[in-house]
Amino acid sequence: MTLWPWDYFFVSFSDFWFPDLFNPIWIAALVMLVVVIVLYNLRTRALHRHRLYTDMWEWLFWTGLIMSTLILAGAIFHFDFIVMLLIIGAGLGTMLWARFVKYPPLFEAYEQQLARQRYLARSREARPEATIRTRGNRRRKRR
């Protein structure tokens, strides 16, 4: 360390100033980019009937895509270290907020709605004669 700790925030994020952090961060951003794309494709195919879950995965996908490409751009163009920290903090914060704050209450309401639908479907199937109209009932309604 040749500078004061707070002075490192305003130097370029490069291999010269941050030899221990530079390569692991841009490699992790590249890996994260691939993982986010693969997970988004797998989860949206598996959950295509549940719009709420695909919405969450779309939030995670776009946030991860933007964050990882900004990190890679920052590594290529040597942004200041504080900018890189802001990109990483904002991206991870948004991903955590979407996954653990925004969607869990919506998931609970959706699970209750699905449970109600399953209960009503089971109760209808338990009495099939309630869903079958007899001929006499139809004729009476027409007159």
QUINORKA-V327847 format. One line per field, one symbol per residue. phi: phi as a letter, one per 30 degrees, with the letter a starting at -180 (. if undefined). psi: psi as a letter, one per 30 degrees, with the letter a starting at -180 (. if undefined). Layout:
phi = ???
psi = ???
//
This chain:
phi = .ccdeddddccddbdddbddceddddddddddedddddddddddddcddcedddddddedddddddddddddddddchdddddddddddddddddddddccdceddddddddddddddddddddddbdddccddddddddddd
psi = jflleffffglkjlfefifffeeeeeeeeeeeeeeeeeeeeeefeegffjeeeeeefeeeeeeeeeeeeeeeeeeeghlleeeeeeeeeeeeeeeeeeefeefeeeeeeeeeeeeeeeeeeeeefeiffffkkleeeeeeee.
//
